[in-house]
Amino acid sequence: MIPEYGDTVKVHTKEQVYEGIMLPRPEIFDENYTIIKLDNGYNIGIDNKRIEKIEVLEKHQRKKEERHKMEHKRIWLLRNGS
C-alpha cells in the first residue's frame, strides 16, 4: 500500500523506527526527505536514503465537506462618531 499525506505510518530506518502521520513536504525542504508528525507533536524530516521501509498503519479518512446553507439575512452597520 502506497502511503499518502495524512496516513498513519511506521517508518523503518537503519537506526530507528518512527511512527506518525505523513505530512506534505514544505517547498523549502529537499525533495529527498519524507516528513512525519510524531505523537509528541514534533515534525521530523527523514532522508529517503535512510528509509528501509514504510508501513501504512491506518489510511486517512477524508471528511466529507458539509455545505452550510446560508440564509440571506439583512445586516445593518451603524456608525457613530467621526
Wavefront OBJ file of the C-alpha trace (Angstrom):
o trace
v 0.000 0.000 0.000
v 1.445 3.379 -1.007
v 1.394 5.966 1.797
v -0.373 9.261 1.199
v -0.428 12.505 3.153
v -2.489 12.123 6.318
v -1.902 8.372 6.677
v -0.551 6.983 9.947
v 2.744 5.318 9.037
v 5.645 3.459 10.588
v 8.987 4.414 9.007
v 11.844 1.942 9.416
v 15.364 3.349 9.081
v 18.697 1.649 9.664
v 18.944 3.246 13.108
v 15.377 3.591 14.399
v 11.648 3.151 13.793
v 9.398 6.232 13.743
v 5.612 6.276 13.911
v 3.454 9.242 12.999
v 1.300 10.975 10.418
v 2.774 11.526 6.970
v 2.832 15.223 6.040
v 3.382 17.035 2.762
v 6.955 18.241 2.270
v 7.389 22.021 2.594
v 8.784 23.619 -0.554
v 11.925 24.738 1.274
v 12.866 21.108 2.014
v 14.837 18.950 -0.363
v 12.711 16.509 -2.389
v 14.639 13.600 -0.880
v 13.001 13.887 2.541
v 9.864 12.321 3.999
v 8.103 14.379 6.684
v 6.108 12.847 9.543
v 4.407 14.299 12.625
v 5.297 12.323 15.732
v 2.884 11.643 18.599
v 4.715 14.222 20.734
v 3.780 16.944 18.214
v 7.203 17.361 16.607
v 7.639 17.140 12.835
v 10.735 15.383 11.537
v 12.262 15.037 8.099
v 13.895 11.720 7.276
v 16.340 11.390 4.401
v 14.849 8.911 1.916
v 18.268 7.218 1.582
v 18.000 6.118 5.231
v 14.482 4.673 4.898
v 14.337 0.904 4.552
v 10.561 0.502 4.644
v 7.350 2.495 5.212
v 4.309 0.655 6.578
v 0.831 2.183 6.389
v -0.852 1.542 9.733
v -4.059 3.452 9.037
v -5.381 5.223 5.972
v -6.542 8.794 6.467
v -10.324 9.088 6.238
v -11.201 12.215 4.334
v -14.144 14.060 5.864
v -16.975 14.944 3.574
v -17.292 18.666 3.262
v -20.575 19.820 4.624
v -22.113 22.729 2.851
v -23.780 25.143 5.154
v -26.984 26.599 3.914
v -26.703 30.328 4.257
v -29.899 32.152 4.739
v -29.863 35.678 3.436
v -30.344 37.894 6.416
v -30.322 41.633 6.477
v -27.325 43.071 8.311
v -27.249 46.676 9.475
v -23.992 48.520 10.028
v -24.261 51.508 12.307
v -21.560 54.094 12.539
v -21.426 56.633 15.302
v -18.884 59.400 15.609
v -16.240 60.686 13.281
l 1 2 3 4 5 6 7 8 9 10 11 12 13 14 15 16 17 18 19 20 21 22 23 24 25 26 27 28 29 30 31 32 33 34 35 36 37 38 39 40 41 42 43 44 45 46 47 48 49 50 51 52 53 54 55 56 57 58 59 60 61 62 63 64 65 66 67 68 69 70 71 72 73 74 75 76 77 78 79 80 81 82
